[in-house]
Amino acid sequence: MGIRHTFIENLKYYRKKSGLTQEKLAEKVGMSTSYIGDMEARERFPSAETIDKIAEALNIKTVELFDDRGSPRNVQSTFSYIYGKSLKDELSKRIIKDIEYVCKMF
C-alpha cells in the first residue's frame, strides 16, 4: 500500500469519524468541496500546507494521516496480510474436526 493510498483512506476515515461531510471539511480548510472530493477520489494530492490544515481541521496530528495502521481498512489489510492464511488454515482444521465428530455420532 502506497503513501497516497494510506493518506486517502485515513482522510476518509478521520473525516467521517469527526462527523464532517466533504462540504464541512472544505469550509474548515478553506477549499472547495470539489477539491476534497477529488482528493478522496485520488485525482489530486494536496500540498504539505493543505495536509497540515486538514489534520488541524480533523483535530489529529498530521502524521496520523500517513499511519498505515490508521483506518480500519488499513488495519484489516495489514491483519489479512499477516494472519490471513494461518487463521484460515486453523479454522479449516477445526471445522473439519467438528464435522467429522458430528458425522461419527450418526
DRENPA-3360 file (N, C-alpha, C; in nm, 2 decimals, always signed):
BEGIN
1 = MGIRHTFI = +0.08/-0.12/+0.00/+0.00/+0.00/+0.00/+0.09/+0.12/+0.00 ~ +0.06/+0.21/-0.09/+0.15/+0.33/-0.10/+0.10/+0.44/-0.01 ~ +0.19/+0.54/+0.00/+0.16/+0.66/+0.09/+0.04/+0.73/+0.05 ~ +0.01/+0.75/-0.08/-0.11/+0.82/-0.12/-0.23/+0.74/-0.09 ~ -0.23/+0.61/-0.11/-0.35/+0.53/-0.07/-0.37/+0.54/+0.08 ~ -0.27/+0.53/+0.16/-0.28/+0.54/+0.30/-0.34/+0.67/+0.34 ~ -0.29/+0.78/+0.28/-0.34/+0.91/+0.31/-0.49/+0.92/+0.28 ~ -0.53/+0.88/+0.17/-0.67/+0.89/+0.13/-0.76/+0.81/+0.22;
9 = ENLKYYRK = -0.72/+0.68/+0.25/-0.80/+0.60/+0.34/-0.82/+0.67/+0.47 ~ -0.71/+0.72/+0.53/-0.71/+0.78/+0.66/-0.79/+0.91/+0.65 ~ -0.78/+0.99/+0.55/-0.85/+1.11/+0.53/-1.00/+1.08/+0.54 ~ -1.05/+0.98/+0.46/-1.19/+0.95/+0.47/-1.23/+0.90/+0.60 ~ -1.15/+0.82/+0.66/-1.18/+0.76/+0.80/-1.19/+0.87/+0.90 ~ -1.09/+0.96/+0.91/-1.09/+1.06/+1.01/-1.20/+1.17/+0.99 ~ -1.23/+1.19/+0.86/-1.33/+1.29/+0.83/-1.47/+1.24/+0.88 ~ -1.49/+1.11/+0.85/-1.62/+1.05/+0.89/-1.63/+1.04/+1.04;
17 = KSGLTQEK = -1.52/+1.00/+1.10/-1.51/+0.99/+1.24/-1.54/+1.12/+1.31 ~ -1.49/+1.23/+1.25/-1.52/+1.36/+1.31/-1.66/+1.41/+1.28 ~ -1.73/+1.33/+1.20/-1.87/+1.37/+1.17/-1.88/+1.48/+1.07 ~ -1.77/+1.50/+0.99/-1.77/+1.60/+0.88/-1.80/+1.55/+0.75 ~ -1.88/+1.62/+0.67/-1.90/+1.59/+0.53/-1.79/+1.65/+0.46 ~ -1.78/+1.62/+0.33/-1.68/+1.68/+0.25/-1.70/+1.84/+0.25 ~ -1.82/+1.88/+0.24/-1.85/+2.02/+0.24/-1.80/+2.09/+0.37 ~ -1.83/+2.03/+0.48/-1.79/+2.09/+0.61/-1.63/+2.09/+0.63;
25 = LAEKVGMS = -1.57/+1.99/+0.58/-1.42/+1.98/+0.59/-1.37/+2.09/+0.49 ~ -1.42/+2.11/+0.38/-1.38/+2.21/+0.28/-1.39/+2.35/+0.34 ~ -1.50/+2.37/+0.41/-1.52/+2.50/+0.48/-1.41/+2.53/+0.58 ~ -1.38/+2.42/+0.66/-1.28/+2.44/+0.77/-1.14/+2.46/+0.72 ~ -1.11/+2.40/+0.60/-0.98/+2.41/+0.54/-0.97/+2.53/+0.45 ~ -1.08/+2.59/+0.41/-1.08/+2.70/+0.31/-1.06/+2.66/+0.17 ~ -1.12/+2.55/+0.13/-1.10/+2.49/+0.00/-1.24/+2.46/-0.06 ~ -1.25/+2.43/-0.18/-1.37/+2.39/-0.24/-1.41/+2.24/-0.21;
33 = TSYIGDME = -1.54/+2.22/-0.21/-1.58/+2.08/-0.19/-1.53/+1.99/-0.30 ~ -1.53/+2.04/-0.42/-1.48/+1.95/-0.53/-1.33/+1.91/-0.51 ~ -1.25/+2.00/-0.45/-1.11/+1.97/-0.42/-1.10/+1.85/-0.32 ~ -1.18/+1.86/-0.22/-1.19/+1.75/-0.12/-1.23/+1.62/-0.19 ~ -1.34/+1.63/-0.27/-1.39/+1.51/-0.34/-1.28/+1.46/-0.43 ~ -1.21/+1.54/-0.50/-1.10/+1.50/-0.59/-0.99/+1.43/-0.52 ~ -0.96/+1.48/-0.40/-0.86/+1.41/-0.32/-0.90/+1.27/-0.28 ~ -1.03/+1.26/-0.23/-1.08/+1.13/-0.19/-1.10/+1.04/-0.31;
41 = ARERFPSA = -1.11/+1.09/-0.43/-1.12/+1.01/-0.55/-0.99/+0.98/-0.61 ~ -0.88/+1.02/-0.54/-0.74/+1.00/-0.58/-0.71/+1.07/-0.71 ~ -0.78/+1.18/-0.74/-0.75/+1.26/-0.86/-0.65/+1.38/-0.83 ~ -0.64/+1.41/-0.70/-0.55/+1.52/-0.66/-0.48/+1.48/-0.53 ~ -0.36/+1.53/-0.52/-0.29/+1.51/-0.39/-0.25/+1.64/-0.34 ~ -0.28/+1.67/-0.21/-0.26/+1.81/-0.16/-0.12/+1.84/-0.13 ~ -0.10/+1.97/-0.11/+0.04/+2.02/-0.07/+0.06/+1.99/+0.08 ~ +0.18/+2.01/+0.12/+0.21/+1.99/+0.26/+0.13/+2.09/+0.35;
49 = ETIDKIAE = +0.12/+2.21/+0.30/+0.04/+2.31/+0.38/-0.11/+2.27/+0.39 ~ -0.16/+2.22/+0.28/-0.30/+2.17/+0.29/-0.32/+2.05/+0.38 ~ -0.22/+1.96/+0.38/-0.23/+1.84/+0.46/-0.23/+1.89/+0.61 ~ -0.15/+1.98/+0.64/-0.14/+2.04/+0.78/-0.28/+2.10/+0.82 ~ -0.34/+2.17/+0.73/-0.47/+2.23/+0.75/-0.58/+2.12/+0.77 ~ -0.57/+2.02/+0.69/-0.67/+1.91/+0.70/-0.65/+1.84/+0.84 ~ -0.53/+1.81/+0.88/-0.51/+1.75/+1.01/-0.56/+1.84/+1.12 ~ -0.54/+1.97/+1.11/-0.59/+2.06/+1.22/-0.74/+2.06/+1.22;
57 = ALNIKTVE = -0.80/+2.06/+1.10/-0.95/+2.06/+1.09/-1.01/+1.93/+1.15 ~ -0.93/+1.82/+1.14/-0.98/+1.69/+1.19/-0.94/+1.67/+1.33 ~ -0.86/+1.77/+1.39/-0.81/+1.76/+1.53/-0.73/+1.64/+1.55 ~ -0.64/+1.61/+1.46/-0.54/+1.50/+1.47/-0.40/+1.55/+1.43 ~ -0.30/+1.47/+1.46/-0.17/+1.50/+1.42/-0.15/+1.47/+1.27 ~ -0.07/+1.55/+1.20/-0.05/+1.53/+1.06/+0.00/+1.39/+1.03 ~ +0.08/+1.34/+1.11/+0.14/+1.20/+1.09/+0.03/+1.09/+1.09 ~ -0.08/+1.12/+1.16/-0.19/+1.02/+1.16/-0.25/+1.00/+1.02;
65 = LFDDRGSP = -0.24/+1.10/+0.94/-0.29/+1.08/+0.80/-0.21/+0.99/+0.72 ~ -0.09/+0.96/+0.77/+0.00/+0.87/+0.69/+0.04/+0.74/+0.76 ~ -0.03/+0.72/+0.87/-0.01/+0.59/+0.95/-0.08/+0.48/+0.88 ~ +0.00/+0.38/+0.84/-0.06/+0.27/+0.76/-0.15/+0.18/+0.85 ~ -0.15/+0.20/+0.98/-0.24/+0.13/+1.07/-0.35/+0.21/+1.11 ~ -0.37/+0.33/+1.05/-0.47/+0.43/+1.10/-0.61/+0.39/+1.08 ~ -0.66/+0.37/+0.96/-0.80/+0.35/+0.94/-0.83/+0.20/+0.95 ~ -0.96/+0.17/+0.98/-1.00/+0.02/+0.99/-0.96/-0.06/+0.86;
73 = RNVQSTFS = -0.98/+0.01/+0.74/-0.95/-0.07/+0.62/-0.80/-0.10/+0.61 ~ -0.72/-0.01/+0.66/-0.57/-0.03/+0.66/-0.54/-0.14/+0.76 ~ -0.60/-0.13/+0.88/-0.58/-0.23/+0.98/-0.62/-0.37/+0.93 ~ -0.74/-0.37/+0.86/-0.79/-0.50/+0.81/-0.69/-0.56/+0.70 ~ -0.64/-0.47/+0.62/-0.54/-0.52/+0.51/-0.42/-0.57/+0.58 ~ -0.36/-0.50/+0.68/-0.24/-0.55/+0.75/-0.27/-0.68/+0.82 ~ -0.39/-0.69/+0.89/-0.42/-0.81/+0.96/-0.43/-0.93/+0.86 ~ -0.50/-0.91/+0.75/-0.52/-1.01/+0.65/-0.39/-1.06/+0.59;
81 = YIYGKSLK = -0.30/-0.96/+0.57/-0.17/-0.99/+0.51/-0.09/-1.08/+0.61 ~ -0.09/-1.04/+0.74/-0.01/-1.11/+0.84/-0.07/-1.24/+0.88 ~ -0.20/-1.24/+0.91/-0.26/-1.36/+0.97/-0.36/-1.44/+0.89 ~ -0.40/-1.38/+0.77/-0.50/-1.44/+0.69/-0.48/-1.59/+0.66 ~ -0.37/-1.63/+0.61/-0.35/-1.77/+0.57/-0.35/-1.86/+0.69 ~ -0.28/-1.83/+0.80/-0.27/-1.91/+0.91/-0.40/-1.92/+0.99 ~ -0.48/-1.81/+0.99/-0.61/-1.82/+1.05/-0.71/-1.90/+0.97 ~ -0.70/-1.89/+0.84/-0.78/-1.97/+0.75/-0.75/-2.12/+0.77;
89 = DELSKRII = -0.63/-2.15/+0.77/-0.59/-2.29/+0.79/-0.63/-2.35/+0.93 ~ -0.62/-2.27/+1.03/-0.66/-2.31/+1.17/-0.81/-2.33/+1.17 ~ -0.88/-2.24/+1.12/-1.03/-2.25/+1.12/-1.08/-2.37/+1.04 ~ -1.01/-2.39/+0.92/-1.05/-2.50/+0.84/-1.03/-2.64/+0.91 ~ -0.92/-2.65/+0.98/-0.89/-2.77/+1.06/-0.99/-2.79/+1.17 ~ -1.03/-2.69/+1.24/-1.13/-2.70/+1.34/-1.27/-2.74/+1.29 ~ -1.31/-2.68/+1.17/-1.44/-2.71/+1.11/-1.44/-2.86/+1.07 ~ -1.33/-2.90/+1.00/-1.33/-3.04/+0.96/-1.34/-3.13/+1.08;
97 = KDIEYVCK = -1.27/-3.10/+1.18/-1.27/-3.19/+1.30/-1.41/-3.19/+1.36 ~ -1.48/-3.08/+1.37/-1.62/-3.08/+1.42/-1.71/-3.15/+1.33 ~ -1.70/-3.14/+1.20/-1.78/-3.21/+1.10/-1.76/-3.36/+1.12 ~ -1.63/-3.41/+1.13/-1.61/-3.55/+1.15/-1.67/-3.60/+1.28 ~ -1.66/-3.52/+1.38/-1.72/-3.56/+1.51/-1.87/-3.58/+1.50 ~ -1.94/-3.48/+1.44/-2.08/-3.49/+1.42/-2.12/-3.61/+1.33 ~ -2.04/-3.63/+1.23/-2.07/-3.75/+1.14/-2.06/-3.88/+1.21 ~ -1.97/-3.89/+1.30/-1.95/-4.02/+1.38/-2.06/-4.05/+1.47;
105 = MF = -2.13/-3.94/+1.51/-2.24/-3.96/+1.61/-2.36/-4.02/+1.54 ~ -2.38/-4.02/+1.41/-2.49/-4.07/+1.34/-2.46/-4.20/+1.28;
% end
